[in-house]
Amino acid sequence: MEADRPVPFEVCPIVEKAFGLMGKKWTGLIVHVLASGERRFSELLEAVPRISSRILSQRLAELEAGGVLARAVFPETPVRVMYSLTEKGRALIPIVRGLADWAHRWGGVESGGVESG
């Protein structure tokens, strides 16, 4: 019967691109940390558990290329580099906070919820 057949659904390429960026491991946590204010590389490295400096550098570059964060270099000795969310990145704050709230409500692996890793 035609009426029982589900309507075809196609993912919008723009939505696919957004999920591709934000769905990478550590990206959401980086945005979550930057939601509370600008940070230095070392502060991000300390705040995001178990991330390597190589992966952090890669994710920061991807977020910068995506217009989600800004990188400001201050010509001091030693050079100071600060990362902060752009307007586009700040628009993600309710989303990452909502995900954090969801994680707190539904727990981890032991309660059948979110897997770590």
C-alpha positions in Angstrom: 0.0 0.0 0.0 1.3 3.4 -1.0 0.0 5.1 2.2 2.2 2.9 4.5 5.4 3.7 2.6 7.7 6.2 4.4 8.4 9.5 2.7 11.9 9.6 1.3 14.2 11.8 3.3 17.4 13.4 2.1 20.0 15.1 4.3 20.6 18.7 3.2 24.3 19.2 2.2 24.6 22.2 4.5 23.4 20.1 7.5 25.7 17.3 6.5 28.7 19.7 6.4 27.7 21.1 9.9 27.5 17.6 11.3 30.8 16.7 9.7 32.5 19.5 11.5 30.8 19.3 14.8 30.7 15.5 14.9 34.4 15.1 15.0 35.8 13.8 18.3 36.7 16.6 20.7 35.1 19.4 18.6 32.1 19.8 20.8 34.2 19.8 24.0 36.4 22.5 22.6 33.4 24.7 21.8 32.0 23.9 25.2 35.2 25.1 26.9 35.4 28.2 24.8 31.7 29.0 25.6 33.0 30.2 29.0 35.5 32.6 27.4 38.7 32.9 25.4 41.5 30.4 26.2 45.2 29.9 25.4 46.2 26.6 23.7 47.7 25.3 26.9 44.4 26.0 28.8 42.4 24.2 26.2 44.8 21.2 26.3 44.4 21.1 30.1 40.6 21.5 30.0 39.9 18.8 27.4 40.8 15.5 28.9 42.9 13.0 26.9 43.3 15.2 23.8 46.7 15.3 22.2 48.3 18.6 21.3 48.4 17.4 17.6 44.7 16.7 17.5 43.9 19.9 19.4 45.8 21.9 16.8 44.0 20.2 14.0 40.5 20.7 15.6 41.3 24.4 16.3 42.4 24.9 12.6 39.2 23.2 11.4 37.0 25.3 13.7 38.8 28.5 12.6 38.4 27.5 8.9 34.7 26.9 9.6 34.4 30.4 11.1 33.5 29.0 14.5 36.5 30.4 16.3 39.0 33.2 16.0 42.7 33.0 16.7 44.3 36.1 18.0 48.1 36.4 18.0 49.7 38.9 20.4 53.3 39.8 19.5 54.7 39.6 23.0 57.7 37.6 24.3 56.7 34.8 24.4 54.1 35.1 21.7 50.6 34.8 23.2 47.8 33.1 21.1 44.2 33.3 22.3 41.2 31.4 20.9 37.6 32.6 21.2 34.3 31.9 19.6 33.1 34.0 16.8 29.5 35.1 16.5 28.9 31.9 14.5 30.6 29.9 17.3 28.6 31.7 20.0 25.4 30.6 18.2 26.4 27.0 19.1 26.5 27.7 22.9 22.8 26.7 23.5 23.4 23.6 21.5 26.5 22.4 23.4 25.0 23.4 26.8 21.9 21.5 25.9 24.0 18.4 25.0 25.9 18.8 28.4 22.5 19.0 30.2 21.4 15.9 28.3 24.6 14.1 29.3 24.1 15.0 32.9 20.5 13.8 32.9 21.1 10.5 31.1 24.5 9.6 32.4 27.2 7.4 31.0 27.7 3.9 29.8 26.8 2.2 33.1 23.3 3.7 32.9 22.8 2.7 29.3 23.5 6.3 28.1 26.4 8.0 26.5 29.5 6.1 25.7 32.8 7.6 26.6 35.8 7.9 24.3 
